Amino acid sequence: MGIVNVTPDSFSDGGKYSSAQHAVDEIGRMMEEGAAIIDIGGESTRPGANPVSESEEMDRVLPVLEPALDHFPDLFFSIDTTKYRVAEESLKLGAHIINDISGLQKEPRLASLCSVYNAGYVLMHSQGNPQTMQKNPEYENVLDDIFAFLKKGIEQLKKAGVSSIVVDPGIGFGKTLQHNLDIIKGLKKFITLDCPVLVGASRKSMLGKLLGNRPAEERLAGTLAVHYHCLMQGANILRVHDVKEAVDSVKIFEALCDKQEW
């Protein structure tokens, strides 16, 4: 899953795409590098980020999504949003997946909306909101608490008629460094939910902390290491900024695990 943030303030690629055409060109490059899914986001969810209005988010996302759907019919398009109207207008255009960082906490109606459009839904765990989520997050047991949250969300989605559900434990969203490490080390627990597991650690601040305050653009090797560890535990989807390198690592993983014949 390649990341396309059409925002001015995302932590890694904020302001990277100066126009819709620039973003569409980047999607084409990601497809050539091996991306199967493109995740388009119009609101930064980095710690401390300020929210944007529905109309502003749509003004960022829809002009990219519409031509991208036309240009790249073989790609799946995911919309990273917590807002009902943004999701609805995106699904009307033909988006395939809604990636909701709030896991139905902010907008429970997204479940029935995805059912109506026969769309997939990424159920992500988060604690708090982008303004507050990194201010002393606490859990009784981080793995058990996230597992219970995801299990409840899956039941809610299935009851609404959603059949394509992906779970994401939400690395970096209301978690300390130790919480993140515990999630990565214990990822196999979430495989038992019988839904594809998505992992998104690409360039995140936990890597910067582990690597001596390394800036985001210098965290590629750390990203690959974390994601490879997650692949070994059964992760199904990697959400990444660096598609080519991620695809390379998946090819090596598949060869070593005899998942492909060479």
Stockholm file with secondary structure:
# STOCKHOLM 1.0

chainA/1-262         MGIVNVTPDSFSDGGKYSSAQHAVDEIGRMMEEGAAIIDIGGESTRPGANPVSESEEMDRVLPVLEPALDHFPDLFFSIDTTKYRVAEESLKLGAHIINDISGLQKEPRLASLCSVYNAGYVLMHSQGNPQTMQKNPEYENVLDDIFAFLKKGIEQLKKAGVSSIVVDPGIGFGKTLQHNLDIIKGLKKFITLDCPVLVGASRKSMLGKLLGNRPAEERLAGTLAVHYHCLMQGANILRVHDVKEAVDSVKIFEALCDKQEW
#=GR chainA/1-262 SS CEEEECCSCCTTTTTCCSSHHHHHHHHHHHHHHTCSEEEEESSCCSTTCCCCCHHHHHHHHHHHHHHHHHHCTTSEEEEECCCHHHHHHHHHHTCCEEEETTTTSSCTTHHHHHHHTTCEEEEECCCSCTTTTTSSCCCSSHHHHHHHHHHHHHHHHHHHTCCCEEEECCTTSSCCHHHHHHHHHTTHHHHTTSSCBEECCTTCHHHHHHTTSCCGGGCHHHHHHHHHHHHHTTCCEECBSCHHHHHHHHHHHHHHTTCSCC
#=GC SS_cons         CEEEECCSCCTTTTTCCSSHHHHHHHHHHHHHHTCSEEEEESSCCSTTCCCCCHHHHHHHHHHHHHHHHHHCTTSEEEEECCCHHHHHHHHHHTCCEEEETTTTSSCTTHHHHHHHTTCEEEEECCCSCTTTTTSSCCCSSHHHHHHHHHHHHHHHHHHHTCCCEEEECCTTSSCCHHHHHHHHHTTHHHHTTSSCBEECCTTCHHHHHHTTSCCGGGCHHHHHHHHHHHHHTTCCEECBSCHHHHHHHHHHHHHHTTCSCC
//
